[in-house]
Amino acid sequence: GESVGLHLPTLSVQEGDNSIINCAYSNSASDYFIWYKQESGKGPQFIIDIRSNMDKRQGQRVTVLLNKTVKHLSLQIAYTQPGDSAVYFCAENESNTGKLIFGQGTTLQVKP
Amino acid sequence: DTEVTQTPKHLVMGMTNKKSLKCEQHMGHRAMYWYKQKAKKPPELMFVYSYEKLSINESVPSRFSPECPNSSLLNLHLHALQPEDSALYLCASSQESQGRSKYFGPGTRLTVT
């Protein structure tokens, strides 16, 4: 399953499928990007990050892609599991202020 | 250990009360942050402390008063709050204010009655 456009509030995928969550960022000066997972009633949990001098980074079951030309960030989750159900936020770090600016978030629902 | 702890977990207070939220980290991070998060919205930055000094105040009303007693502790003092201040208050820390990874605590769920 894939979220398209600037922001899709909810993405529903079947367990075992791959998920792609997209995010558009606004500041060309942002030098660092983070994906967070937030489960209900909890604080945001760091998943993976990427610096602006990279275009791809892989973790365990997750991959982040960065396209600076169009200011687009994506999070790919392989073999999506029910435990992956949460709200996912992208965040851009403004290099000059150190402020972390969050996107609106995408709710990932995993169907068994 | 990448843990940021916050107390209390839940807080209900009246509009005339004075209360404090507490945050602690033992990762040696020199920057600490307060964020406010309303339901179904992203976190919004309130304050940044860098090396125990307030470096950013995002035009937060004075009824919220932050304090950084030392490099491991961050408090948020609350006084004369409004019902619309009800939210999840999140603390975060990073190596430095322009540090890379920002780790969040579990938050304090605040309800103002």
Interface residues (C-beta under 8 A of the other chain):
Chain A: Y32 I34 Y36 G41 K42 G43 P44 Q45 F46 D49 F89 A91 N93 S95 T97 G98 K99 L100 F102 G103 Q104 G105
Chain B: T2 V4 Q6 A31 Y33 K40 K41 P42 P43 E44 L45 V48 S50 I56 L88 L90 A92 E96 S97 Q98 G99 R100 S101 K102 Y103 F104 G105 P106 G107 R109
